[in-house]
Amino acid sequence: MLEQTDRGGRGQWFAVASAVVLLEVLALGCGSPPSKSEPAELLSAGEAEAITARWQGAWVMPFRSGDPSTTSRIGTHEVWAVEGTWLTRWGGDTEEVGAMTLLARCLVKVGDRRFSYHAFAFSEGRLIVDHRIGVRDGDAITVCSDLGGVYTFDGTTCRYWERPIIGRGGLASHPATCAADGARFDATSADDVTAPHAMRIDGDLVRQDLEHVGGPATRFDTLASAKASLLE
């Protein structure tokens, strides 16, 4: 995953939901409704509660953060343990604890001063991660990218939502073009430098034809048991 650095000043490891900052977010575990900067097209309060509950616990993730040129005793895996709004990450050596903020149905932000975006989807009881992945609910489709971009499509209206890769800039919304045709979903926007995107629809899951990160994560009840599974 891409690591970004917030250069806007002193940072602390907590999620913020305040009217005085440009980027308002709905933190994991928070029961308040979406702020004006976090529209319901991305995440409703009810969805936030349900997704938060599914994230709780420990997960062996099918990727490893950090410098890809270095080696790890647990290979290309990383353990995430989520408790409320906090995330503990372990890549084989020391643990790192930071804030985890739910930004959309398929996107979380990890950290504050130094942060990264992670795209995910829950489907059929599984947590699946990829560079770009999304979810479908009836005619509504949301697709997220680990660069922070999100497409929303309600069957008629398509929007591209863009977040800063570095710094504290606000959430921007742009016109986009989406089409869902059977098992295919296509999305593009003149404001998305990585577009166009051709994806496949598989039930409630929307994903790329190629899995770039490794697919499903494995859930454990505790951080210790997740670690032990990689050290056996």
N, C-alpha and C positions, 0 to 999 in steps of 0.2 A: 504494500500500500504506500501511497505518497505521503511523506511527512511534510507538514507545513509549519512555519514559525510565525507567530504573531509579534510584529515589531512595534506595536502601538503603545508599549509601556510595560509596567510591571504586571505580571500575570499570576494568578492563583488558580489552584486546581479545583474549581467549582463551576457549576452551570449557572448562568445568569438569566433571569427573566425580569427585566426592568424597563420602564418606559424611557429611562434616561440614556440608554445605549442604542446605537443604531441598529444592531442586530438583536432582536428579541427572539428567544427560543423557548420551547416547551420542554422542560427537563424531564428525564425519565422519572416516573414515580410522582410527578406533580399532578394534582387533580384540577388545576385551574384551566380555564378554556384557552384556546389559542390566542395569542396576542395579535394586534393589528398587523404586525410584520410577519406573523406566521399564519397565513390564511388557512381556512378549513379545507381548501383544495389539497393541501399538503398533509394535514393532520388535524383530526378533531379530538376533543378531550376524551371521548369514549374510546376512540382508537388508541390514543396514547396509553390509557390505562391497560387495555388488553395487550398491546404489544409489550409494554413494560413487564407485565406478569410473565410473559413468555420468555423474556430475556433473563429472568432471575436464575441463578445457579452458575455452575462452572461449565466451560466449553473448551474442547480442544479444537482450535481453529485450523483450517487447512492452508495456512500461510504463515509466514514469519515476517515481522516488521524489521526495520533497521537496515544496516548495510548488507546488501546481498553478497558482497565479496567475503564476508566473514562466515565462519562455520559455527554450528550450534550442536550441542550434544543431543538435542531432541529433533534434529533435522529441520525440515521445512514446516514446522508446526509452532503454535503459540497457544498458551492457555489464557483464556479470559474468564474471570469470575466476577459476576455482576451482583451487587447487593444494593438495592434501591437505586440511587443516582450515581453510585460509585463503581468504578471498574478497576480490578487488579489484573495486571498483565504480567505474564511470566514467559520468558523465552529461553529458559534453561539455566539462567544464572540468578540475577536479582529480580525482585518483584517491583513493579512500578504501579503506583496508585494514582488515579486521576478521575476527573469528572467524565461522565458519559451522557451526552445530550441527544435526545431523540428529535430529529428535525423534520422527518417525513415518514411515511409508511414504510420506507425501505432505506432510510439513511440515518446514520448516527454520526455525531462528532465526538471524538475522543480527545480530551485535554483542553487546555485553554491557551496558555502562552505559546506552547508548542502543541499543535493539534493536527489531527488527520481525520478525513472523512472515510466512512466505510459503508458500502452498499450491501444490503442483505435482503432476504425474504424468508418468511415463514410459510411453509407449504407442506401439508399433510403430516404435520407434527415434526417437521425437520427445519433446522436453521440452515439456510444456504447462502453462501457469500460469493461474490464475484466482483470484477471491476465495474460491471454494469448489470443490473438485475432489477426486476420489478414484480408487481403483484397486480392481479385482476380481480375485480369484484363486480360481477354483472358486466355492464358496458364500461365501467370505470377502470382505467389503467393508470398506474403510477410506475414510472421507471426512474431509478436512481443511479448515479455514477459516483465512484470514489474520488472524483474531482469536485464533488459538491453540487453538480447539476441534477435537476429533477424535471422530468416531463410529466404533466398531468393531462389526461384525456377522459372526458365524460361521455364519449360517443359522438359529441358534436364540437365542443370547444377544446382546443389544444393550447397549452402554455408551456414555456420553458422557463424554469426558475433557476437563477444563477446565484451562487454564493462566492465570496472571496476565497481565493486560494491562499493568499497571504494577507494578514491584517484583519481589521475589524469593519470592513465595508458592509453596507447593508444588503439585504436580499433584493434582487432585481427580478422582474417578471417581463418576459418577452413573448411576442407572437410566435407561434410554431405551427407546424403542419403534422398531423398524425393520421394514420389510417390503420384500422384493424380489419383484417380480411381473413376470416377463418382461423388458421393457425399462425398467421403472420401479423406482426406489428411493426410499422415503420414510423419513424419520427425524425424530424429535422427542424432546424431553426437557423436563420441567418446569423444569430448571435451565439451559436454553439460551434466552436471551431473544430470539435470532434465529430460533428454530424456529417452525413446522415447515419442513422442507425436502423439496421434491419434485424429484427429479433423474432423469436418464435413464442407462441402462446401454448402453454401446456397446462391446461386446467386453470388453477388460480396463480400460476407462475408464468412470468415473462422473462425470458433470458436470451443471452447470445447463443449463437450456434456453437461457438467454441467456449468451453469453460476454462477461464484463464487463471483462476485462483485455486481451484481444487474441489469446489462443490460443497457438500454438506459438512457441518460441524458435528461433533459428538458431545452430547450432554452428560455431565456428571453431577452428583449431588454436592460435592465439595471441591474446593481448590486442591486439597491434598490428594484426593482420589484421581483428579484429572492429571496432576503431575505424575503420580505413580504409574498411570497407564502409559506414559511416554518413557519411563525409566526402567520398565520391565525388561 
